[in-house]
Amino acid sequence: NDLYLTLDAHLNYVAYHALNGRKGAVGVYNYKTGEILCMVSNPSYDPADPPEIQEGDERYEGVYLNRFLSGTFVPGSVFKTVTLAAAVEHMPDLMSRTFTCTGSPLVGGEAVTCPGAHGELDIYAALSSSCNGVFALLAAELGDAVLEAYTRQAGLTARYSVSGLNTAAGSFAFSGLSQGALGWAGVGQGQDLVNPCALMVYMGAIANGGRAAVPELVLKTE
């Protein structure tokens, strides 16, 4: 059979060179159809001209791992959308509340730092400025059980099957944390780990009005 993939060679070329040797992964898909257009994992090599890779060579650390499918990373501020979804549905006064970001507000007696002091904020400004302090306060107020439920609902702890290839599951630890540590978890830091493919699908669901397209790599076979 002839196998046709959904991948766009040019997009993969651009993404690979944009990484510029850094370790990481890039994924792009059509959030309407689920077709994966770009799936790059670095470090990599040319299979038509494989190098002699010596054990311990840092340039090729993890070269045989597809980081997009099999890796997990700290999500960072994109996780604030999960915290926000929980806050919207559990805090009736959220849209009318105001917050004060001093640049290092205390959550449960622990400092949560922002790049700078944002001052007075409503929730719209807090999201647009990606304020760590506000989202840490929201996370601590929501509690571990709510954060865990919304993380699971977003699919960030699930495994996906991409044309028969299984992805890694994300891992999150919310229970038993101090208020400050729970705050950091709510901004995508701490012990939060997410699979890039799962995160891509979640962002696709947001773009598609709440409906997630199943990711696919195989376009057709003939």
N, C-alpha and C positions, 0 to 999 in steps of 0.2 A: 504493500500500500504506500501511497504518497501521503505524508503527514504535513498538514498546514497548521502552523501556530498563529496565535493572535498577536504575537510580538512584532513590534515595529523596529526594524534594525537601526534606523536612524535615531530613534528616541533612545535606544539602548546605548548607542555610540555616544550621544550627547551626555547622557547620565554618567556613563563610565568615565569620561574625560572630566566631567564636572567634579567627580569625587577626587580626582587628581592624586591618586595614591592613598587616600585616607581609607581606613576601615569603615565599612558601613554598607547600607543597602538602599536602593531606590526602587520604588514601585509606583506605577501609574496604571490606572485602569478606567475603562468606560463605565461610569457608575450607573448607566442605564441598562447596559447589556451584560456587564461582568467581564468583558474581554480584557485581559491583562495586556497592556501595550508595552510596558517596560518592566523588566525584572532584572536588576543588576545587583550583584553581590561582589564586594571587594574586600581583600585582595583576590585577584583572579589571574588567569594565564591563558595563552592561546593554545587550545587543544591540538591545533594543527602543528604547533611547534613548542611542545612542552619543555620548560626549563628543567634543569637538574636541581631539585629542591632538597636542600640539606636540612636535616632535623635541627631545629633551633633558629632557623633563618627567620627573623622577625618580619621580613618583607612578605613572607608567604604564610604568616600565622593565620590559621583558619581557612586556608585556601580551598580546602575540599568541603567547606561548609557553605551551603546556600543560606546566607544570613536573612534573606527576605522570607524564606519559608521556614527555616529551622532555627533562626536566632531569636533572642529576646533582648530588648533594650529598655532603659529608663525612658518613659514616654515624655516627661517634661510637661510643659504648659498645655499641650493639646488635651491632656487629661482633665483640664478645668471644664471642658464641655460636659464631662460626666458629672462632676460636682454641681455644675450649673443646672443640668437636667433634674437632678435630685432636689436641688433647692427650689426650682420653679414649682415642682409638684408637692413639696412638703412645707413651704413657707408662704402662706397666703399674702403676707405683707411685703414680700421680697421687692417688688417693683417700686414700692414707695419708701423703702429704707434708704438711709444714707450711712456711709462708712467713712472712717478717717484713717488714711494710711500715712504713718509717720516715717515710713522707710524701714522700720524694724518693729512692727507691732508685736505685742506679747500674746501668745495663745497658750493658755494653761501655764502661764509663767515662763514659757520658752519663746525666744525671739524668732520670728519668721521674717527674713530679710527680703526686701525688694531692691531693684537696681537704684531706685530713688524714691523720695517721698512724693506720693501722688496727691496728698491732701484729701479734700472732701470728694467723695465719689458716690454715685448711685450704681446699681448693678450693671447698667449699660456701659458706663465709663470704666468700671472695674474689669469687665471682659475685654473692652477695646484696648485698655492699657495693660492687660494681663497682670493684674495686681496680685502678687503672691499673698499679701496680708489678708485681703478680703476673702479670697478663696480658702485660705487656711482657716479663717474664722468660721466660714460657712461649713467646712468639712467637720470641724470640731463640734459645731452646733447640731449638725445632722446625725452624727454618731457613726460608729463602725458598721452596724448592721445595714443601715441605709446605703452607705457608700459601697459596701460589698454587693448588695442587691443590684444596684445600678451599674456597677462594673460588669457583673455577670449578664445583665440585660443588654448591655452594649456589645456583648460578644467578645470581650477582651480576655476572658479566661477560657474561651472555647478553642477547639482545634477545627480548622477548616480542611476540606479535601479539595485541592485544586487539580482538577482533571486526574484524580487518583493519587496525587501527592499530598501527604498529610503535613500540616503545619505544626509548629510548636505551640503549646498552650502558654498564655501569659500567666504570671503569678503575682498575687497581691496579698499583703498581710495587713489587715486592718484591726483585728481583734487584739486586745491586750496592749494596745499602744497608749502612750501618754497623749494628752490633748495636743501638745506641740507636735509630736510625731504623726498623729492623725492629721493634723493640719498640713504637714509636709506631704503626706500621702495624697491629700486632696488636691495638691497642685502638681501631682505627677512625679514626686520625688520619693525619697525614702527607699522602701523595699519594692516599689512598683516596677514591674517588668512586663512589657507588652511585645507581642509578635508584630512585625511590620505589616504582614498581610492582614492580620485581624484589625489593625488600626486603620489600614487603607479601606477595608470594607465598612468599618464604622463611620469613617468620614464620608464615604460614598452614600451611606444611608442618610446622613444629615443633608447632603446635597440633593438627595432624591426624595426629600419630603418624608423621611422615616422608613423608606423601603430599601432594604439592602439587596443588591444584585449579587448572585453567586459568582465568585471569581472562576474564570476558565482560562486555560492555556491552549487548548486544542480547538482550532477553528473548524477543521473538517478533515476527513480522511477519504482518499479515493483509491 
